[in-house]
Amino acid sequence: TFLYEKSLRTVEKMWSSMLARNCAIFPRLGLMSVPHRAAGLSPRLAAPVTTSVQEEQAKFWQKNAQMKRPMSPHLTIYKPQLTSMLSITHRATGAALTGGMYLFAMHALVVPAFGWEFT
């Protein structure tokens, strides 16, 4: 029983020291006040907004004009690649097959309703 009591006291000391350490750490990390805060960022963490989006865009374009940077190039300067051509072809054939099936379905629904016969 002596060993059992000694091991029990050791476990109690270990748990109490862990609990005391964690309880001392939580307030320092600000974790105890999390449920009391409103949703979103804390005002002390958010930076104040000083410029509008339009002002930022104007500064961006002015800087690019001063540095004589060209605007983004269009698709005409790129060399066609096999993968892009296959992708475009795949989309086009899918759209064509979908349109054909749509027309066939409409034809199958409309023709019997009006009694038209196409042979």
C-alpha positions as CSV (number, residue, x, y, z in Angstrom):
1,T,0.0,0.0,0.0
2,F,3.0,2.3,0.6
3,L,4.0,2.1,-3.1
4,Y,0.5,2.7,-4.2
5,E,0.1,5.8,-2.0
6,K,3.5,7.1,-3.1
7,S,2.7,6.6,-6.8
8,L,-0.7,8.2,-6.2
9,R,0.9,11.3,-4.6
10,T,3.4,11.5,-7.5
11,V,0.6,11.5,-10.0
12,E,-1.3,14.1,-8.1
13,K,1.7,16.4,-7.9
14,M,2.3,15.9,-11.6
15,W,-1.3,16.8,-12.5
16,S,-1.5,19.7,-10.1
17,S,1.8,21.2,-11.5
18,M,0.5,20.7,-15.1
19,L,-2.8,22.4,-14.2
20,A,-1.0,25.2,-12.4
21,R,1.3,25.8,-15.4
22,N,-1.5,25.7,-17.9
23,C,-3.7,28.1,-15.9
24,A,-0.8,30.5,-15.6
25,I,-0.2,30.3,-19.4
26,F,-3.8,30.8,-20.6
27,P,-4.2,34.4,-19.4
28,R,-0.9,35.4,-20.8
29,L,-1.9,34.1,-24.2
30,G,-5.2,35.8,-24.1
31,L,-7.1,32.5,-24.3
32,M,-9.3,33.0,-21.3
33,S,-11.0,36.0,-22.9
34,V,-11.7,34.4,-26.3
35,P,-15.3,33.5,-25.6
36,H,-16.1,37.0,-24.4
37,R,-14.8,38.7,-27.5
38,A,-17.0,39.5,-30.4
39,A,-16.6,37.5,-33.6
40,G,-13.9,38.7,-36.0
41,L,-10.6,40.4,-35.5
42,S,-9.8,42.2,-32.3
43,P,-9.6,46.0,-32.9
44,R,-6.0,46.0,-31.6
45,L,-4.9,43.5,-34.2
46,A,-6.6,45.1,-37.3
47,A,-4.7,47.8,-39.1
48,P,-6.6,51.0,-39.8
49,V,-7.6,51.6,-43.4
50,T,-6.1,54.8,-44.7
51,T,-6.6,54.6,-48.5
52,S,-9.5,53.6,-50.7
53,V,-9.3,50.9,-53.4
54,Q,-9.5,53.6,-56.1
55,E,-6.5,55.4,-54.6
56,E,-4.5,52.2,-54.5
57,Q,-5.4,51.4,-58.1
58,A,-4.4,54.9,-59.2
59,K,-1.1,54.6,-57.4
60,F,-0.5,51.2,-59.0
61,W,-1.1,52.5,-62.6
62,Q,0.9,55.7,-62.0
63,K,3.9,53.7,-60.8
64,N,3.6,51.4,-63.8
65,A,3.4,54.4,-66.1
66,Q,6.5,56.0,-64.5
67,M,8.5,52.8,-64.8
68,K,7.3,52.5,-68.5
69,R,6.0,49.0,-67.9
70,P,3.8,47.6,-70.6
71,M,0.2,46.5,-69.9
72,S,-0.4,42.7,-69.7
73,P,0.0,41.1,-73.1
74,H,-2.9,39.6,-74.9
75,L,-3.3,36.0,-76.1
76,T,-1.9,36.8,-79.6
77,I,1.7,36.8,-78.4
78,Y,1.6,33.3,-77.0
79,K,2.5,30.3,-79.0
80,P,-0.3,27.7,-79.2
81,Q,0.6,24.6,-77.2
82,L,-0.7,21.1,-77.7
83,T,-2.4,20.9,-74.3
84,S,-4.2,24.2,-74.7
85,M,-5.4,23.2,-78.2
86,L,-6.6,19.8,-77.0
87,S,-8.5,21.6,-74.1
88,I,-10.1,24.1,-76.5
89,T,-11.1,21.3,-78.9
90,H,-12.5,19.2,-76.0
91,R,-14.7,22.1,-74.8
92,A,-15.9,22.8,-78.4
93,T,-16.8,19.2,-79.2
94,G,-18.6,18.9,-75.8
95,A,-20.6,22.1,-76.5
96,A,-21.4,20.8,-80.0
97,L,-22.6,17.4,-78.7
98,T,-24.6,19.0,-76.0
99,G,-26.3,21.3,-78.5
100,G,-27.0,18.4,-80.8
101,M,-28.5,16.4,-78.0
102,Y,-30.6,19.3,-77.0
103,L,-31.9,19.8,-80.5
104,F,-32.6,16.1,-80.9
105,A,-34.6,16.1,-77.6
106,M,-36.6,19.1,-78.6
107,H,-37.3,17.5,-82.0
108,A,-38.4,14.3,-80.3
109,L,-40.8,16.3,-78.0
110,V,-42.2,18.8,-80.5
111,V,-42.7,16.7,-83.6
112,P,-45.2,14.2,-82.1
113,A,-47.1,17.0,-80.3
114,F,-47.9,18.8,-83.6
115,G,-48.4,15.7,-85.6
116,W,-45.6,16.5,-88.0
117,E,-44.0,13.7,-89.9
118,F,-40.5,13.9,-91.3
119,T,-39.5,10.8,-93.3
